[in-house]
């Protein structure tokens, strides 16, 4: 097979010997919320890798995380239906016309699944005998060792490695160095799947963009985006902000107060305001939607206000959206319309009640027929699909659009300055597909 435009140090699935092998595949099928699949895009994006493995004689064991069942303070793990892989398994069975088995292991009521026991061996025999199409392990974050340290972590890595002959990482959205993405490469010949390769190739276009380059970034908390924002700011020609990040920027720039924006975030945003007073890269969206309440849209309780009317010391309610008229102003339309590369990791308003800003953003971007457009993040794609389903379907088939399966991973790569600085990718390169045994 032809090797793609990718770092030659990275071991690729097309170079792996898969015939007759059990292949452990880490995917990012974290698409379940409250027991329902929100959007199957991230599942569908991995089907090419799964087909390739089976077509070349491999037998697959899949694993993914779902949600955050582990309490960060206590370390306790809740094993509940709303973080189960079962909805994903049912979707795959309908999509692929084959049967997947989810092994059952003893569950500790406080500490989750302590180990993979020998009961899985029967399923592996059925897998090799083609009596089942695949095995799908329970949520990796249900296992005590996945995010642990020390002996428990190593034990889980060895147990995973004992299931298979080869490891394939196709989980672009899972950039954290956990056992199922990182440690496992120490014990099995390990390779990058086709989705991971495609994401890395497209990341290069964001990190080395055709100019002018416009980025649109939003978020629910400013402090979690400080690192990526600093690096994005260095790379862009224009930056458009949304959500709490934009509210925080407005507070810091105009010395106003907005409900829901913390003093610490405003203080942290002062550096960006100072930087932009000279470089002037941030394109201000001049009309925002102020609301008296945060949950709901009640006539008379919200209004459109202009940033031109801000005065030092003014106090406002919640800014829950950017008014769609903002995208018709000359500075905004010019920045978006002249771009050659556009990266979007943003939902502009607090959905479902305030959505006009996000809808108008997507339609304004689509009017630029020449730019390469990159969207990242589950919420970003979900809102795009819900608000503009026809445009979303057209974009899926357009060579001018690319949808990343992990917006947080893109931001992390931007912060690192290279896609090959992500810990799971570094682990693949370090072991370079060799057999550590």
Beta strands, then each sheet from edge to edge (+ up, - down):
strand 1: 22-27
strand 2: 32-33
strand 3: 36-37
strand 4: 59-63
strand 5: 100-101
strand 6: 107-108
strand 7: 112-113
strand 8: 134-136
strand 9: 166-170
strand 10: 189-192
strand 11: 213-219
strand 12: 238-242
strand 13: 257-258
strand 14: 287-291
strand 15: 302-306
strand 16: 315-316
strand 17: 318-322
strand 18: 341-345
strand 19: 372-375
strand 20: 401-403
sheet 1: 5+ 8+ 4+ 1+ 9+ 10+
sheet 2: 2+ 3-
sheet 3: 6+ 7-
sheet 4: 12+ 11+ 18+ 19+ 20+
sheet 5: 13+ 16+
sheet 6: 15+ 14- 17+
end
